[in-house]
Amino acid sequence: MKLIAFITVLAFAGPVAAQDTQPKNIVENQTLKAQVLLDRAHFSVGEIDGTSGSNMRSAVKFFQEAHSLPVTGKIDDATLSALEDNQPILKSYTLTADDVGGGFDPTKAKPSQKSSGKYRDVDEKLGELFQTNPKLLHKLNPGVKFEAGQVIQVPAVNAPYSVKIAKIVVTKHDKSLKVYDEAGNLMGYYPTTLGDDQVVPYGTHKIIGVAHNPPYDHVLDGKRVQSDGGPNNPVGNVWMDLDVPHYGIHGSPSPDKIAKQKSHGCIRLTNWDANEVASAIVKNATVIVQQ
């Protein structure tokens, strides 16, 4: 992978959400509650969908490890108690014209094709904004049209880090990216996608730069072309550059496939997880990539 330019554009700037609410039916879905709490604790399930899958089990396992709980990968009373922050699981959000306006590109280019980088539709844009599978957003808002001025219920995510990330450890066998503070404390976990052994940059590296909405440079039909920056760019909307030419930690246009398919060699996260890590990374942070 090669990036030929860095463009610093703030991602996901949006309006302040309306007053938080706690619908009664959310109490009945312990899986959704646990997913939101895990996300706020920086132990990502990838895409929040209200169902228990491999990414969620990994997030629970690493949270339990970080909090000296029995490591089972299952949500139990002790784990829920450790996760509980006494904040609402859902919040009300008023859609803006910017959230639902035009500028979408309904096509979705493959990595070998030129990409416009734009969202395909409003469902994809809102799903990424709230780190949630679009189908779940519709289940949370039955019969509601996603249009400007409409108030919808969404997972209350996007909790910022309070300390900086000094080290990242990427492990291929469990498809994990774990982050640590300067004291060596495990601060968070993110499901990740890596490539085959011959292209994975194993070893110890440094983060030498961060770029938001970078273009993507590749060969198409025998010619070198540049895909526009944006969330549906093959490298997503953020790139953390490693001190290995053409390798980095980056976002993805397919959050539902993270940790479930191979990449072309780099270290791939959901766009929102990549942004979360990039927002807290220190200059020259250590990155260890291991089997």
Protein Blocks (a to p, Z undefined) as FASTA:
>chain_A
ZZfbdcdddehiacddddddddfklmmmmmlmmmmmmmmnopaehjaehiacfklmmmmm
mmmmmnopacehpacfklmmmmpgoiafbdcddddfklmmghiafbacdfkbccehiafb
lmlmmmmmnopafklmmmmmghiacdehiacddddehiacfbdcfbdcddfklopacddd
fkopafbdcddddddfklmcgdjdddfbdcehiacdddeehiacdddedjklmnljbdcd
dfbehiacdddfblklgoiaccehiacddfklmmmmmmmpcehiacdddZZ
